[in-house]
Amino acid sequence: MNVLVFGGSGGIGLALTKHVLNTVRDSHVIATYYHSAPSFIHSRLTWQRVNVTNEEELQTLSKDYPKLDWIINCIGLLHDEQHGPEKSLASVTPEWFLHTMSINTLPTLLIAKHFSNNLKRSDQPRMSVLSARVGSIRDNRLGGWYSYRSSKAALNMLIKDISIEWHRTMPKASIIALHPGTTDTQLSEPFQANVPDGKLFTPAYVAQCLFELIQTFSPEQSGSFVAYDGTPIPW
């Protein structure tokens, strides 16, 4: 089984990479990074440096691996050293909004565009994308976090849209949006103080939960938005 993990150097991405390698003995994992290659090595693991916002780089990567069974996109952005989630309209800037969209939303569209044929060669093609509960419009009761919420809501629409096209062109395929819960990673670190007891998960636990979900999803469930424990999340 050939698995491509975008963002394999991140907390959840690396945990999923390790889980697939440890669980599926005939698996080969291609994992991407952007800044520096991780120190983790494995005989069935290939690291690839990729800028997921660069369409040419994604197109080149797609030609290197003509057959893929799973694609998992773990890339996400919530904050950096200069920016955090906006608490008010006054703190919104066009630059940060567009940058957040370019990282959280656009890559999934480009990946689906350039890797559909790679998945089509599989008997059970699956694509999974890490979304977030805060991207649910119906579930939004607190407001704020304008850029992040918008980018994840737009991502969810893309996943639904792609599932409809794939139902016609690739009926064996499934694509799903996954909410991993609050995971102990760099992305959530500044916001962990208010997490209820027992609700801050290790990357290894989340990887196990997500792997089991991906493994059991069927084409009939394509276009779904589910949490790490399998419960549906309203759009």
GILIN-V389195 format. One record per pair of residues at least 6 apart in sequence whose ideal C-beta (glycine too) atoms are under 7 Angstrom apart, sorted by sequence separation. I is the first residue (numbers start at 1). J is the second residue. D is the distance in Angstrom with one decimal. If there is no record, write none. Layout:
((I J D) (I J D))
This chain:
((7 13 4.1) (8 14 6.0) (21 27 6.1) (51 57 5.4) (52 58 6.7) (79 85 6.6) (86 92 5.2) (119 125 3.6) (133 139 6.0) (182 188 5.4) (226 232 5.7) (227 233 5.7) (20 27 5.3) (50 57 5.3) (78 85 6.4) (166 173 4.6) (225 232 6.8) (226 233 6.3) (5 13 5.5) (21 29 5.8) (50 58 6.9) (119 127 6.7) (192 200 5.9) (224 232 6.7) (225 233 4.7) (8 17 4.8) (20 29 5.5) (38 47 6.9) (140 149 6.7) (166 175 6.4) (37 47 5.3) (225 235 6.2) (5 16 5.9) (50 61 5.8) (134 145 6.0) (5 17 5.2) (17 29 5.3) (163 175 5.1) (48 61 6.2) (83 96 4.9) (162 175 5.3) (182 195 5.1) (213 226 6.5) (17 31 4.8) (31 45 6.4) (33 47 6.2) (134 148 6.6) (135 149 6.1) (29 44 6.4) (34 49 6.8) (112 127 6.9) (134 149 5.2) (28 44 5.0) (29 45 5.1) (30 46 4.9) (31 47 5.8) (32 48 5.1) (33 49 6.0) (34 50 7.0) (137 153 5.9) (159 175 5.6) (184 200 5.6) (3 20 5.3) (27 44 6.2) (34 51 6.1) (135 152 2.7) (182 199 5.9) (184 201 6.8) (213 230 6.1) (13 31 6.9) (30 48 5.9) (32 50 4.3) (134 152 6.3) (135 153 4.6) (159 177 4.7) (181 199 7.0) (182 200 5.5) (183 201 5.1) (184 202 5.8) (185 203 6.3) (210 228 6.3) (182 201 6.7) (184 203 6.8) (209 228 4.3) (132 152 4.7) (135 155 6.5) (181 201 5.2) (183 203 5.8) (209 229 6.7) (21 42 5.4) (108 129 5.2) (131 152 5.3) (135 156 5.4) (156 177 5.4) (155 177 7.0) (206 228 5.9) (1 24 5.5) (8 31 2.6) (21 44 5.8) (52 75 5.7) (77 100 5.7) (183 206 4.9) (3 27 5.9) (5 29 6.2) (8 32 5.6) (9 33 3.7) (14 38 6.4) (21 45 6.3) (131 155 5.6) (1 26 6.0) (7 32 6.6) (8 33 6.3) (131 156 5.8) (181 206 6.4) (1 27 4.7) (2 28 5.3) (3 29 4.9) (4 30 4.8) (5 31 4.5) (6 32 5.1) (14 40 6.6) (77 103 4.1) (129 155 6.6) (180 206 4.8) (5 32 7.0) (77 104 5.8) (17 45 6.8) (75 103 6.5) (76 104 5.6) (9 38 4.8) (129 159 6.0) (180 210 6.4) (75 107 6.0) (178 210 5.6) (73 107 6.5) (30 65 6.0) (73 108 5.6) (178 213 6.6) (73 111 6.2) (71 111 6.4) (176 217 5.7) (174 217 4.9) (71 115 5.9) (174 218 6.3) (125 170 6.5) (174 219 5.0) (176 221 7.0) (6 52 5.9) (105 151 4.9) (131 177 4.0) (133 179 4.8) (173 219 6.4) (176 222 6.9) (181 227 6.7) (68 115 6.5) (100 147 4.0) (104 151 3.7) (108 155 6.0) (125 172 6.0) (131 178 6.4) (132 179 5.9) (172 219 5.9) (174 221 6.2) (175 222 5.5) (181 228 4.7) (71 119 6.7) (100 148 6.2) (104 152 6.2) (124 172 6.5) (125 173 4.3) (126 174 5.3) (127 175 4.4) (128 176 5.4) (129 177 5.6) (130 178 5.6) (131 179 5.9) (171 219 6.2) (174 222 3.9) (175 223 6.7) (176 224 5.1) (177 225 4.3) (178 226 6.4) (179 227 4.5) (180 228 5.3) (53 102 5.2) (105 154 4.7) (109 158 5.4) (123 172 6.9) (129 178 6.8) (173 222 6.7) (179 228 6.5) (53 103 6.9) (68 118 4.3) (97 147 4.6) (101 151 4.9) (105 155 4.8) (108 158 5.5) (112 162 4.9) (120 170 5.4) (128 178 5.6) (130 180 5.8) (176 226 6.5) (67 118 6.2) (68 119 5.6) (96 147 5.7) (100 151 4.8) (104 155 6.0) (108 159 7.0) (119 170 6.8) (58 110 5.3) (62 114 4.5) (66 118 6.0) (53 106 6.3) (58 111 6.4) (62 115 5.2) (65 118 6.3) (69 122 4.4) (101 154 6.8) (105 158 6.7) (53 107 6.4) (67 121 4.2) (68 122 6.5) (76 130 5.9) (92 146 5.4) (116 170 6.5) (119 173 5.9) (179 233 5.8) (52 107 3.9) (55 110 5.4) (59 114 5.1) (66 121 6.7) (67 122 6.5) (69 124 6.6) (167 222 6.7) (16 72 6.0) (58 114 5.1) (62 118 5.8) (69 125 6.5) (70 126 5.0) (71 127 4.5) (72 128 4.9) (73 129 4.5) (74 130 5.2) (166 222 6.6) (73 130 6.6) (87 144 5.1) (16 74 6.6) (86 144 6.3) (85 144 6.6) (86 145 6.4) (163 222 4.2) (164 223 6.9) (85 145 4.1) (86 146 4.7) (163 223 3.1) (4 65 6.6) (13 74 3.6) (86 147 6.3) (12 74 5.1) (2 65 6.5) (85 148 5.4) (160 223 4.8) (4 68 5.3) (10 74 5.7) (159 223 6.5) (2 67 6.0) (2 68 5.0) (3 69 6.5) (6 72 7.0) (7 73 6.8) (2 69 5.3) (3 70 4.4) (4 71 4.9) (5 72 4.9) (6 73 4.5) (7 74 3.8) (1 69 4.7) (6 74 6.3) (7 75 3.8) (3 72 6.9) (5 74 6.4) (6 75 5.4) (156 225 5.8) (78 148 5.5) (156 235 6.0) (128 214 5.0) (126 214 5.8) (126 217 6.4) (131 225 6.5) (133 227 7.0) (139 233 6.9) (139 234 6.0) (138 234 4.1) (136 233 5.5) (138 235 6.6) (136 234 5.5) (137 235 6.5) (136 235 6.3) (133 233 5.9) (6 107 7.0) (6 111 6.8) (78 187 5.1) (76 187 6.2) (79 190 6.5) (12 130 6.6) (70 214 6.6) (12 180 5.8) (12 183 5.9) (11 183 6.3) (12 185 6.4) (11 185 3.1) (10 185 6.7) (11 186 6.6) (15 203 3.7) (19 207 4.3) (23 211 6.7) (15 204 5.2) (19 208 6.1) (12 203 5.3) (15 206 6.7) (16 207 4.5) (20 211 6.8) (11 203 4.5) (15 207 3.7) (19 211 5.2) (12 206 5.7) (16 210 6.5) (12 207 6.5) (16 211 6.6))
